[in-house]
């Protein structure tokens, strides 16, 4: 099994739809067993600019993480389809065992 983690900004859009909703629907359409999204309190990326949207008067983008686990082939197919439609974000994968 493979666990995939997709790091994005919560307010990012894919067309007129929120990106996180677009990704969740793509995972459903690709038959992924389940996924969970998490909203971050703070974070930074390759530009090393700290994003802290919970602070008062902050206009920073809210960091978000989408995690899903499934059979190797299904995860690879879903990620390949995602990359065809969206090139941003940061994606990592790990081999995991189900207990």
C-alpha positions as CSV (number, residue, x, y, z in Angstrom):
1,X,0.0,0.0,0.0
2,X,1.0,3.6,-0.6
3,X,0.2,6.7,1.4
4,X,0.1,9.9,-0.5
5,X,0.3,13.4,1.0
6,X,-0.6,16.4,-1.0
7,X,0.4,19.9,0.3
8,X,-1.6,22.8,-1.1
9,X,-3.0,26.2,-0.1
10,X,-6.6,26.0,1.1
11,X,-7.7,29.1,-0.9
12,X,-6.2,27.9,-4.2
13,X,-8.7,27.3,-7.0
14,X,-8.9,24.8,-9.9
15,X,-11.1,26.8,-12.3
16,X,-13.9,28.1,-10.1
17,X,-13.8,25.3,-7.6
18,X,-11.7,25.1,-4.5
19,X,-8.6,23.0,-5.2
20,X,-9.1,20.8,-2.2
21,X,-12.6,19.9,-3.3
22,X,-11.4,19.3,-6.9
23,X,-8.7,16.9,-5.5
24,X,-11.2,15.0,-3.2
25,X,-13.6,14.6,-6.1
26,X,-10.8,13.3,-8.3
27,X,-9.9,10.7,-5.6
28,X,-13.5,9.6,-5.4
29,X,-13.7,9.4,-9.2
30,X,-10.5,7.2,-9.2
31,X,-12.0,4.8,-6.7
32,X,-9.7,5.7,-3.8
33,X,-10.9,4.0,-0.6
34,X,-10.8,7.2,1.5
35,X,-9.0,10.5,2.1
36,X,-8.7,13.1,4.8
37,X,-7.9,16.8,4.5
38,X,-6.2,18.8,7.3
39,X,-6.0,22.5,7.7
40,X,-2.7,23.8,9.1
41,X,-2.1,26.4,11.7
42,X,1.2,27.5,10.2
43,X,3.6,26.4,7.5
44,X,6.1,27.4,4.9
45,X,7.3,26.1,1.5
46,X,10.2,26.5,-0.8
47,X,10.1,30.3,-0.5
48,X,10.6,30.0,3.3
49,X,7.9,32.6,4.0
50,X,6.0,31.6,7.1
51,X,2.3,31.4,6.7
52,X,0.3,31.8,9.9
53,X,-3.3,32.4,8.9
54,X,-4.6,32.0,12.5
55,X,-3.0,35.2,13.6
56,X,-5.2,38.3,13.8
57,X,-5.1,40.4,10.6
58,X,-3.2,37.8,8.6
59,X,-3.8,37.5,4.9
60,X,-1.6,34.5,4.5
61,X,-2.8,31.5,2.5
62,X,-3.9,28.7,4.8
63,X,-1.7,25.5,4.5
64,X,-3.6,22.3,3.8
65,X,-2.7,18.6,3.6
66,X,-4.7,15.9,1.9
67,X,-3.8,12.3,2.8
68,X,-4.9,9.1,1.3
69,X,-3.9,5.4,1.3
70,X,-4.8,2.6,-1.1
71,X,-3.3,-0.1,-3.2
72,X,-0.1,0.9,-5.1
73,X,-1.7,0.8,-8.5
74,X,-4.7,2.9,-7.5
75,X,-2.6,5.6,-5.8
76,X,-0.3,5.9,-8.9
77,X,-3.2,6.1,-11.3
78,X,-4.9,8.8,-9.2
79,X,-1.7,10.8,-8.8
80,X,-1.0,10.5,-12.5
81,X,-4.4,11.8,-13.3
82,X,-4.0,14.7,-10.8
83,X,-0.7,15.7,-12.4
84,X,-2.4,15.8,-15.8
85,X,-4.9,18.4,-14.5
86,X,-2.9,20.2,-11.9
87,X,0.9,20.8,-11.7
88,X,1.2,22.7,-8.4
89,X,1.3,21.6,-4.9
90,X,3.9,19.3,-3.3
91,X,3.2,15.5,-3.3
92,X,5.1,12.8,-1.4
93,X,4.4,9.1,-1.1
94,X,5.4,6.4,1.4
95,X,5.0,2.7,1.4
96,X,2.9,1.7,4.3
97,X,1.5,-1.5,5.9
98,X,-2.1,-1.9,7.0
99,X,-2.5,-3.6,10.4
